[in-house]
């Protein structure tokens, strides 16, 4: 890492924290959490079972 450019060091650090430590998935929604389909009603969501029917 010491021989890499600074921009590459930053990128590697971000990848490490996101994919290895899972920083983006370590949070608590809490009691006041809202389901995504309520927050963004204009987005057409596909349920996982509907998505998987393509492969059956």
N, C-alpha and C positions, 0 to 999 in steps of 0.2 A: 504494500500500500504506500510506503514512503516514496517509491519511485514513480508513482502514478501522478497525473495532473490532478489539480485540486478538484476540477469538475467531475472527474471519474471517481475520486474518493467520496465526494458527496453522493453520487449516484449509487455506489456500492453500499454506502451507509444506509441510504433510504431503502434499497432492496433488502438489506439485512433486517432492518426494523420491521418492514412490512411483511416479508415472506417467511423469515425465520422466527422472529419473535411474535408475529401476528398482532402488531400494534393496532391495526385498524379494526380488529374484531374483539378487542378486549374492552368492552364498555357495557354499562348497565342501562337498559331502556327505562326502567322505572314504572311507577304506577300511572304517570301521565303520558306514557308513550302512545303514539298514534300509528295505525297501520298505514302502509305506504299507499294503498289504493284510495284512502281517504284524503291524504295530503296531495296526491297528484291524480285527480279523477280523469284528466284528459289523456293519460297514458293507457294504452291497451296492454294489459298484463296477460301473460300466459301462465296458467298453473302448471306445475311440474308434471302432473299426471297427463295433462293435455299435450305437453311437449314430448313426453316419452312415448306417446301413442304412435308417433312418426316411426319409431324404431321397432315396433312390435308387429 
